Amino acid sequence: MSTTTQAPLEQVVLGALASVAPEADLAALDRNVPLREQLDLDSMDFLNFVIAVHRALGVDVPERDYAKLATLESCVEYLAGLPRTKPA
């Protein structure tokens, strides 16, 4: 996938993370380290993150796919493959 395709999705993911972890330094995120580990997200924070992504993009992420949202990189890759009702 091209960087131009990934950039809008990455911004949506970062915005969703900012909504659940406003104190986090998102610029310092490692793209390949689990988000829950880096941002100290508990299960409710993570669920709120998934809901924020859903609202922003109009995508449904089934619970069985939550592991695919583990890192910033995997989030963008997973979301790029889903049909959306809203543009990134």
C-alpha positions as CSV (number, residue, x, y, z in Angstrom):
1,M,0.0,0.0,0.0
2,S,1.3,3.4,-0.8
3,T,2.2,6.1,1.7
4,T,-0.4,8.4,0.2
5,T,-3.1,5.8,1.0
6,Q,-1.8,5.2,4.5
7,A,-1.4,8.8,5.6
8,P,-5.1,9.7,6.0
9,L,-5.8,6.4,7.8
10,E,-2.9,7.0,10.1
11,Q,-4.3,10.4,10.9
12,V,-7.6,8.9,11.8
13,V,-5.9,6.3,14.0
14,L,-3.9,8.9,15.7
15,G,-7.0,11.1,16.3
16,A,-8.8,8.2,17.8
17,L,-5.9,7.5,20.1
18,A,-5.8,11.1,21.1
19,S,-9.4,10.9,22.1
20,V,-8.7,8.1,24.5
21,A,-5.2,9.1,25.6
22,P,-5.1,12.9,25.4
23,E,-1.9,13.0,27.5
24,A,0.0,10.7,25.2
25,D,2.9,11.9,23.0
26,L,1.6,10.4,19.8
27,A,4.6,11.7,17.8
28,A,6.8,9.4,19.8
29,L,4.9,6.2,18.9
30,D,6.8,3.3,17.5
31,R,4.8,2.0,14.6
32,N,5.5,-1.6,15.4
33,V,5.1,-1.8,19.2
34,P,1.7,-2.6,20.7
35,L,-0.4,0.5,21.3
36,R,-1.7,-0.8,24.6
37,E,1.8,-1.2,25.8
38,Q,3.1,2.2,24.6
39,L,0.1,4.2,25.8
40,D,-0.9,2.1,28.9
41,L,-4.4,1.5,27.5
42,D,-6.7,-0.7,29.5
43,S,-9.5,-2.7,27.9
44,M,-12.0,0.1,28.2
45,D,-9.6,2.6,26.6
46,F,-9.0,0.2,23.8
47,L,-12.7,-0.4,23.3
48,N,-13.2,3.4,23.2
49,F,-10.4,3.6,20.6
50,V,-12.2,1.0,18.4
51,I,-15.5,3.0,18.8
52,A,-13.7,6.2,17.8
53,V,-12.3,4.5,14.6
54,H,-15.7,3.2,13.8
55,R,-17.2,6.7,14.1
56,A,-14.5,8.3,12.1
57,L,-14.5,5.8,9.2
58,G,-17.8,4.1,9.4
59,V,-16.1,0.7,9.7
60,D,-17.2,-2.3,11.8
61,V,-14.3,-4.0,13.5
62,P,-15.5,-7.4,14.9
63,E,-14.1,-8.3,18.3
64,R,-12.2,-11.3,16.7
65,D,-10.2,-8.7,14.7
66,Y,-9.1,-6.5,17.7
67,A,-5.7,-8.1,17.6
68,K,-5.2,-6.7,14.1
69,L,-5.3,-3.2,15.7
70,A,-2.4,-4.0,18.0
71,T,0.2,-1.6,16.5
72,L,-0.1,1.6,14.5
73,E,1.3,-0.2,11.5
74,S,-1.2,-3.1,11.8
75,C,-4.1,-0.7,12.4
76,V,-3.4,1.2,9.1
77,E,-2.9,-2.0,7.2
78,Y,-6.1,-3.6,8.6
79,L,-8.3,-0.6,8.1
80,A,-7.1,-0.1,4.5
81,G,-8.6,-3.4,3.6
82,L,-12.1,-2.7,5.1
83,P,-15.0,-1.1,3.2
84,R,-15.7,2.3,4.7
85,T,-18.9,4.4,4.7
86,K,-16.9,7.6,5.3
87,P,-13.7,8.7,3.6
88,A,-10.4,8.6,5.6
